[in-house]
Amino acid sequence: MFKKLPVLILLIVLQSFSLQAFESYNRAPTMKDGAILHAWCWSFNTIKENMAVIADAGYTSVQTSPINKVLVGEGGGMQIFGNGKWYYHYQPISYEIGNYQLGTEAEFIALCEEAEKYGIKIIVDAVINHCTSNYSAISQEIKDIEGGAFHTYGEISSWNDRYQLTQYKLLGLWDWNTQNPNVQQYLLNYLKKCVELGASGFRYDGAKHIELPAGEDNESFASDFWPIIINNGAEFQYLETLQGESSLRMDYYSQYGSVTASFYGGTIRTAIRGKNFSTATISDFRSGGAPTDKLVTWVESHDNYCNDNTYRTITDQQIKWGWAIIGARKDGTPLFFSRPNNGGGIGNQWGDNVIGVIGSSLFKDPEVRAINRFRNVMTGEDERLSNPNENRQILMIERGDKGIVIINSSTSDIELNVPTTMPFGNYSEVVTGNLFQVANNQLTGIVKAGQIAVLTDGYLPVSINTTPAVQTSIQIDPNPAKNYINLRINGNVENLNYQIYDMSGKLLKNSDITNENTIINISRLSSGIYFIKVLKNNQQVEILKFVKE
């Protein structure tokens, strides 16, 4: 629960020159398939105000901090750590929606309504294992629950003892009497209320501290808590099961939702610090017996960020490497933890140290954004991991014959000439526009030092417009053509320009787009295949192929 390298990372997104209509940003088909933004310590209003940016960055879901009424510490101070504490989020005093750190119930409703406009799902961090350690602050309604609201045992002293782990107090926090049907219904009603107001999913904090049904836990303390509690109408639910205890059965907990692969997060952090992407290590999710398609993965979470000091040794650049790995893989639902703004590094854990404001801008970094979008169009494709040239500083993740992610953590440029099942053709980077080629089942191109390259066969959506439900389409006609082509833009043409390239990647023309219909003279071009790249503010929007007769 409570628990620099001076290398420039330039993420490149490679895209085939297929002639397809422009689409706005997309979403994964399900919450489990997409990426989660953990908007840690952001207020409801802050998330709402940044929803367009979140959507454009390719996230499918946003996870809030706990939304119910919580302990007011230090007179209501709003520092993450200091005059206020982030962990008061995790000390419920009642299950009314709204609290002094994040906002009111009305503001939560407004957040959900705004998210719906963009197709974004809201995940609520639900604290259903315990209440605050301050008994006098707990609501009378809770204290009056018939049959007893809380377990009345001591604190956990032996973490491998299943009975203590699930029935005793964690850090002095009042432990819910989860065997009591009245407690179960009280908490279930809260979850249903969240769904009614617009939530689509839940993270269950401290889930491993809640017993499983008979046959999965000792019958002397087993209960039907989980089968009852998950019947709340949510689309996606996952259980926080921080690994470490020999008694923890990830396979059992995964029957009631996805589970957290915290050991794999440790694997990723070790890999990016040491620049060792051995496929034997990276491929192992260390899932503890849980199905790999029912895992939530991360580079870092709020638990390790707050508690194990790894934030001191991991740079933003390395986080991008790690995100590229977990975002590109087939299994696992990746969660991007938003560090405090200006947080990280020695002596700067809490950054600006304010609860309620937006976190680090890394969540919307172009490289992170491109990985999210890649993930959204790769759903269902098989994966293959390899170390090109047997170099463990380089990792290649192939997704069927539809896409590839290559991470070069070394300090040298790498000239690739590797086998691939990607279709024949030239590929252009969405961010930088550099060209790669596939011929005779070999991929060739240069991946710069510290660079992440993302290759897709087909169309990787890139949004021009951040207004909900507004799309811009780009077409050329006629095609093939002899003397002229029409470049048609159905939408806002502000700050757009086009470039024409030949098959070798040579730039032939660069001109601004000022009208929705631009007539381009191609009469002097030799017969052959050419490409038009459309850019907005020097960022690629789409590449279209045309044939000059």
C-alpha positions in Angstrom: 0.0 0.0 0.0 2.3 2.7 1.2 4.6 1.0 0.4 21.6 11.5 -15.6 22.5 9.6 -18.0 23.5 12.3 -20.5 21.9 10.3 -23.3 19.4 12.0 -25.6 16.4 9.6 -26.1 14.8 10.4 -29.4 11.8 8.2 -30.0 11.0 7.6 -33.6 7.8 6.2 -34.9 8.1 4.5 -38.2 5.0 4.3 -40.4 4.3 2.6 -43.7 3.4 4.7 -46.7 0.0 3.2 -47.0 -2.7 5.4 -48.5 -5.3 5.6 -45.7 -7.6 8.4 -44.5 -6.5 10.4 -41.6 -8.2 9.6 -38.2 -8.0 11.3 -34.9 -6.4 9.7 -31.9 -7.8 6.3 -31.1 -8.3 4.1 -28.1 -7.6 0.4 -27.3 -10.7 -1.8 -27.7 -10.9 -2.5 -24.0 -9.5 -0.9 -20.8 -7.3 -4.0 -20.3 -5.7 -3.6 -23.7 -4.9 0.1 -23.3 -2.6 2.2 -21.1 -3.5 3.7 -17.8 -2.3 7.2 -16.6 -2.0 7.2 -12.8 -2.8 10.8 -12.1 -1.3 10.5 -8.6 -2.3 13.4 -6.3 -4.0 15.3 -9.1 -7.4 16.9 -8.2 -10.6 16.1 -10.1 -10.5 19.5 -11.7 -6.8 19.2 -12.7 -7.5 15.9 -14.5 -10.6 17.4 -16.1 -8.7 20.4 -17.4 -6.0 18.2 -18.9 -8.4 15.6 -20.5 -7.7 16.7 -24.1 -4.0 16.3 -23.6 -4.4 13.0 -21.9 -6.6 11.8 -24.7 -4.1 13.0 -27.3 -1.3 11.2 -25.5 -3.1 7.9 -26.3 -4.2 6.7 -22.8 -7.3 4.6 -22.5 -7.9 5.2 -18.8 -7.0 7.6 -16.0 -6.6 6.4 -12.4 -7.4 8.8 -9.6 -6.2 8.8 -6.1 -8.9 7.6 -3.6 -12.0 9.7 -3.9 -13.9 9.1 -0.6 -13.7 11.1 2.5 -10.3 10.8 4.2 -8.5 11.9 7.4 -7.7 15.6 7.5 -4.1 15.7 8.7 -2.0 18.7 9.7 -5.0 21.0 9.6 -5.7 20.3 6.0 -2.2 21.0 4.7 -1.8 20.3 1.0 1.8 19.3 0.6 2.5 15.8 -0.7 4.9 15.4 2.2 5.4 18.0 4.9 2.5 20.2 5.9 0.1 17.5 4.6 0.8 13.9 3.5 -0.1 12.0 0.4 -0.9 8.9 2.4 -3.9 10.5 4.0 -5.5 9.5 0.7 -5.4 6.0 2.1 -7.0 6.7 5.5 -10.8 6.6 4.9 -13.1 8.0 7.6 -16.3 7.5 5.6 -17.2 6.4 2.1 -19.0 9.6 1.0 -17.6 10.7 -2.3 -15.3 13.8 -2.2 -12.5 14.8 0.0 -10.4 17.9 0.8 -7.4 16.8 -1.2 -9.0 16.0 -4.6 -12.4 17.7 -4.7 -16.2 17.4 -4.3 -18.6 14.8 -5.5 -19.9 17.3 -8.1 -16.4 17.8 -9.4 -15.9 14.0 -9.7 -19.1 13.8 -11.7 -17.9 16.6 -14.0 -14.6 14.8 -14.4 -16.3 11.6 -15.5 -18.5 13.6 -17.9 -15.5 15.3 -19.5 -13.7 12.0 -19.8 -16.6 10.4 -21.6 -16.4 13.1 -24.3 -12.9 11.8 -25.2 -13.6 8.1 -24.7 -11.4 8.0 -21.6 -12.3 5.7 -18.7 -11.9 6.6 -15.1 -10.4 4.1 -12.6 -11.0 4.9 -8.9 -8.4 3.8 -6.4 -10.6 2.1 -3.8 -9.4 1.6 -0.2 -11.5 -1.3 1.0 -9.1 -3.2 3.3 -9.0 -0.6 6.2 -9.9 2.8 7.5 -7.7 5.4 9.2 -5.7 4.5 12.4 -7.5 7.4 14.1 -10.6 5.7 15.4 -12.2 8.9 16.7 -12.2 10.3 13.1 -14.1 7.4 11.6 -17.8 8.1 10.9 -20.4 6.9 13.3 -22.2 5.2 10.4 -19.2 2.9 10.0 -18.8 2.2 13.7 -22.5 1.3 13.9 -22.4 -1.4 11.2 -24.2 -4.4 12.7 -21.9 -7.4 13.4 -18.8 -5.2 13.9 -17.0 -3.0 11.3 -13.5 -4.1 12.2 -11.3 -7.0 13.1 -10.0 -6.6 16.6 -6.6 -8.3 16.4 -3.1 -6.8 16.8 -0.7 -5.6 14.1 0.9 -7.8 11.5 4.3 -9.1 12.7 4.7 -12.1 10.5 4.0 -11.3 6.8 4.2 -14.9 5.7 1.5 -15.9 8.1 -1.7 -15.8 6.0 -3.9 -15.3 9.0 -2.0 -12.3 10.2 -1.6 -10.9 6.7 -5.3 -10.9 6.2 -6.8 -10.4 9.6 -4.4 -8.2 11.6 -3.9 -4.4 11.3 -1.5 -3.0 8.7 0.5 -0.1 10.2 -2.1 0.4 12.9 -4.9 1.0 10.4 -8.4 -0.2 11.4 -8.9 -3.5 9.5 -12.3 -4.0 7.9 -14.2 -7.1 9.2 -14.4 -8.4 5.6 -16.2 -11.6 6.6 -19.2 -9.5 7.8 -21.9 -9.4 5.1 -23.0 -6.0 6.3 -19.5 -4.6 5.8 -19.4 -6.3 2.4 -22.7 -4.6 1.4 -21.6 -1.2 2.8 -18.4 -1.3 0.6 -20.2 -2.7 -2.4 -22.8 0.1 -2.2 -19.9 2.6 -2.3 -18.4 1.0 -5.4 -21.8 0.9 -7.2 -22.2 4.6 -6.4 -18.8 5.3 -8.0 -19.9 3.5 -11.2 -23.3 5.3 -11.1 -21.5 8.6 -11.1 -19.2 7.6 -14.0 -16.3 5.4 -12.9 -15.5 2.5 -15.2 -12.9 0.6 -13.1 -11.3 0.1 -9.7 -7.8 -0.5 -8.2 -8.2 -2.3 -4.9 -5.6 -1.0 -2.5 -4.1 -3.6 -0.2 -6.0 -6.5 -1.8 -3.6 -9.1 -0.6 -4.6 -8.2 3.0 -8.1 -9.4 2.3 -8.9 -13.1 2.6 -10.0 -15.3 -0.3 -12.9 -17.8 -0.4 -12.8 -21.2 1.2 -10.7 -23.6 -0.8 -8.3 -20.7 -1.6 -7.7 -19.6 2.0 -8.0 -21.4 5.3 -11.7 -22.1 6.1 -11.3 -20.7 9.6 -11.0 -17.1 8.2 -12.0 -17.5 4.5 -14.9 -15.4 3.1 -16.9 -14.6 0.0 -15.8 -11.0 0.1 -14.2 -10.9 -3.4 -16.9 -12.7 -5.4 -19.4 -10.2 -3.9 -17.4 -7.0 -4.1 -16.4 -7.3 -7.8 -20.1 -7.6 -8.8 -20.4 -3.8 -9.0 -20.8 -3.1 -12.7 -17.2 -1.9 -13.5 -15.6 -2.7 -16.8 -12.1 -3.2 -15.4 -10.9 -4.1 -11.9 -7.4 -4.9 -10.6 -6.1 -5.9 -7.2 -3.0 -4.4 -5.7 -1.0 -7.5 -4.8 2.5 -6.3 -4.1 4.7 -9.4 -4.2 7.1 -10.6 -1.6 5.3 -13.0 0.8 5.6 -16.7 0.2 1.9 -17.1 1.2 0.7 -14.8 -1.5 -1.2 -16.7 -4.2 -1.3 -14.4 -7.3 -3.1 -17.1 -9.3 -6.0 -17.2 -6.8 -6.3 -13.4 -6.6 -6.3 -13.1 -10.4 -9.6 -14.9 -10.5 -11.2 -11.7 -9.3 -9.5 -9.2 -11.5 -6.0 -8.3 -12.9 -3.2 -8.3 -10.4 -0.1 -6.1 -10.0 3.2 -7.5 -11.3 5.4 -5.6 -8.8 8.3 -8.0 -9.2 8.3 -7.3 -13.0 8.5 -3.5 -12.2 11.7 -4.3 -10.3 13.0 -6.3 -13.3 12.4 -3.3 -15.6 14.0 -0.8 -13.3 17.1 -3.0 -12.9 17.3 -3.4 -16.7 17.0 0.3 -17.6 19.6 1.3 -14.9 22.0 -1.4 -16.1 21.2 -1.1 -19.8 20.8 -4.9 -20.0 17.8 -6.0 -21.9 18.5 -9.7 -22.0 15.4 -11.3 -23.5 15.7 -14.1 -21.0 15.1 -11.6 -18.2 12.8 -9.1 -19.9 10.4 -11.8 -21.2 9.7 -13.2 -17.7 6.7 -11.3 -16.1 7.4 -13.1 -12.8 3.7 -13.3 -12.4 3.5 -15.7 -9.5 1.3 -18.1 -11.4 -1.2 -15.4 -12.5 -2.1 -15.4 -16.3 0.2 -12.9 -18.0 -2.8 -11.3 -19.7 -4.2 -10.4 -16.2 -1.3 -8.3 -15.0 -1.0 -4.6 -14.4 2.6 -3.6 -15.2 4.7 -0.5 -14.5 8.1 1.0 -14.6 7.5 2.5 -11.2 4.4 3.0 -9.0 3.6 5.3 -6.2 4.6 2.6 -3.7 8.2 2.2 -4.8 8.5 5.9 -5.7 7.5 6.9 -2.1 9.3 4.1 -0.3 12.3 2.5 -1.9 14.4 5.4 -3.1 14.7 4.1 -6.7 13.5 7.5 -7.9 17.0 8.7 -7.1 18.6 6.4 -9.7 16.1 6.5 -12.6 16.0 9.4 -15.1 13.1 10.5 -17.3 15.1 9.1 -20.2 15.3 5.7 -18.6 11.6 5.7 -17.7 10.9 6.1 -21.5 13.0 3.0 -22.2 11.0 1.1 -19.6 7.7 2.4 -20.8 8.6 1.4 -24.4 9.2 -2.2 -23.1 5.9 -2.6 -21.1 3.9 -0.6 -23.6 5.0 -2.6 -26.6 4.5 -6.0 -25.1 1.4 -8.0 -25.8 0.4 -8.9 -22.2 0.0 -6.8 -19.2 -1.9 -3.5 -18.8 0.7 -0.8 -18.5 0.3 1.9 -15.9 2.2 5.2 -16.2 2.9 6.7 -12.8 2.9 10.5 -12.9 5.7 11.7 -10.7 5.3 15.1 -8.9 6.1 18.0 -11.1 9.9 18.5 -10.9 10.2 15.4 -8.8 12.9 12.8 -9.0 16.7 12.9 -8.5 18.7 13.1 -5.4 17.0 15.3 -2.8 14.1 16.2 -4.9 11.5 13.4 -4.3 8.5 15.6 -3.9 9.2 18.2 -6.6 6.8 21.2 -6.3 5.3 19.3 -3.3 1.7 20.3 -3.9 -1.4 18.0 -3.8 -4.0 18.7 -6.5 -1.8 20.1 -9.3 -0.6 18.4 -12.4 2.4 16.1 -12.2 5.5 15.8 -14.4 4.9 16.5 -18.1 6.6 13.2 -19.0 3.2 11.5 -19.3 2.6 13.5 -22.5 6.1 13.4 -23.9 6.1 12.7 -27.6 8.0 9.4 -27.1 5.5 8.2 -24.5 2.6 9.3 -26.6 3.9 7.4 -29.6 4.3 4.2 -27.6 0.7 4.5 -26.3 -0.6 5.0 -29.8 1.4 2.0 -31.1 -0.1 -0.1 -28.3 -3.6 0.8 -29.3 -3.2 -0.5 -32.9 -1.3 -3.6 -31.9 -4.0 -5.3 -29.8 -4.2 -9.0 -30.4 -0.9 -9.3 -32.2 1.6 -11.9 -31.0 5.0 -10.8 -29.7 8.6 -11.9 -30.2 11.5 -10.5 -28.2 15.1 -10.5 -29.4 18.5 -8.8 -28.9 19.7 -7.8 -32.4 23.3 -8.8 -33.0 23.2 -10.5 -29.7 23.7 -7.1 -28.1 21.8 -7.0 -24.7 21.8 -3.2 -24.8 19.4 -3.4 -27.7 15.9 -4.9 -27.4 13.5 -5.5 -30.4 9.9 -6.3 -29.7 8.0 -7.5 -32.8 4.2 -7.7 -32.8 3.1 -10.2 -35.4 3.9 -8.7 -38.8 2.3 -5.4 -37.9 4.8 -3.5 -35.8 8.2 -3.4 -34.1 9.7 -1.5 -31.2 13.5 -1.2 -31.0 15.3 0.3 -27.9 19.0 1.2 -28.2 20.3 1.9 -24.7 23.9 2.0 -25.9 26.0 5.1 -26.4 26.6 4.2 -30.1 24.4 4.4 -33.2 23.3 1.0 -34.4 23.0 0.2 -38.1 20.3 -2.5 -38.3 20.2 -5.2 -40.9 18.0 -7.8 -39.2 15.3 -10.3 -40.3 11.7 -9.2 -40.0 8.3 -10.3 -41.0 7.2 -6.7 -41.7 5.9 -6.2 -45.3 8.2 -4.8 -48.0 8.4 -1.1 -48.2 9.7 2.2 -47.0 8.8 3.4 -43.5 8.9 6.9 -42.1 9.3 8.1 -38.6 6.3 10.0 -37.3 8.3 12.2 -35.0 11.5 12.8 -37.0 10.6 11.7 -40.5 13.7 9.5 -41.0 13.4 6.6 -43.4 13.8 2.8 -42.8 13.4 0.1 -45.3 12.2 -3.5 -45.5 13.3 -5.6 -48.4 13.9 -9.3 -48.8 12.6 -9.8 -45.2 15.4 -7.6 -43.8 14.9 -4.4 -41.9 17.6 -1.8 -42.5 18.1 1.6 -40.9 20.0 3.4 -38.2 18.8 3.6 -34.6 20.7 6.4 -32.8 22.3 6.0 -29.4 19.7 6.1 -26.7 16.9 6.0 -29.3 13.6 4.2 -29.3 12.3 3.3 -32.7 8.7 2.2 -33.3 7.7 0.7 -36.6 4.1 0.0 -37.8 2.7 -1.5 -40.8 -0.4 0.5 -41.6 -1.7 3.6 -40.0 -0.6 4.9 -36.7 -3.1 7.7 -35.8 -1.7 11.1 -34.9 -4.2 13.8 -33.8 -4.2 17.3 -35.3 -7.1 18.5 -33.3 -7.6 18.1 -29.5 -11.3 19.1 -29.6 -13.6 16.1 -28.8 -15.4 14.4 -31.7 -13.6 16.6 -34.3 -11.6 14.9 -37.0 -9.5 16.1 -39.9 -9.3 14.0 -43.1 -6.5 14.2 -45.6 -6.8 12.9 -49.2 -5.1 13.2 -52.5 -6.6 12.8 -56.0 -6.3 11.7 -58.7 -4.0 8.9 -58.0 -2.3 7.8 -60.2 -1.8 11.3 -61.8 0.1 12.9 -64.7 0.5 16.6 -64.2 -1.4 17.7 -61.0 -2.7 16.3 -57.8 -5.2 17.8 -55.4 -4.3 17.7 -51.7 -7.6 17.9 -49.8 -7.8 18.8 -46.1 -11.2 18.6 -44.5 -10.6 20.6 -41.3 -8.3 23.2 -39.8 -5.3 24.0 -42.1 -3.6 26.3 -39.6 0.2 25.7 -39.3 0.2 22.9 -41.9 2.7 22.2 -44.6 3.5 19.4 -47.0 6.7 17.8 -48.2 7.2 15.5 -51.2 9.8 12.7 -51.1 11.0 10.2 -53.7 11.6 6.5 -53.0 15.1 7.2 -51.8 13.9 9.6 -49.2 15.2 12.7 -51.0 13.1 15.8 -50.2 11.8 17.3 -53.5 9.4 20.0 -52.3 8.4 21.8 -49.1 5.4 24.2 -49.1 2.8 25.7 -46.8 -0.8 24.6 -46.9 -3.1 27.6 -46.9 -6.3 26.2 -48.3 -8.4 23.1 -47.8 -7.7 22.2 -51.5 -4.1 22.6 -52.6 -3.3 21.9 -56.3 0.3 20.6 -56.7 2.1 20.6 -60.0 3.9 17.2 -60.5 4.5 17.5 -64.2 8.3 17.7 -63.8 8.6 14.5 -61.7 9.7 11.3 -63.4 7.3 8.4 -63.5 7.3 6.5 -60.3 6.2 6.3 -56.6 6.3 9.4 -54.4 5.2 10.3 -50.9 3.5 13.4 -49.5 4.2 14.1 -45.8 1.7 16.5 -44.1 3.0 18.2 -41.0 1.5 20.5 -38.3 4.0 22.7 -36.4 6.8 20.6 -37.9 5.3 17.4 -36.4 4.2 14.7 -38.9 0.4 14.1 -39.2 0.3 11.7 -42.1 2.1 10.3 -45.1 0.3 9.6 -48.4 1.6 7.6 -51.4 0.9 8.6 -55.0 2.0 7.4 -58.4 3.2 9.7 -61.1 2.4 8.3 -64.5 
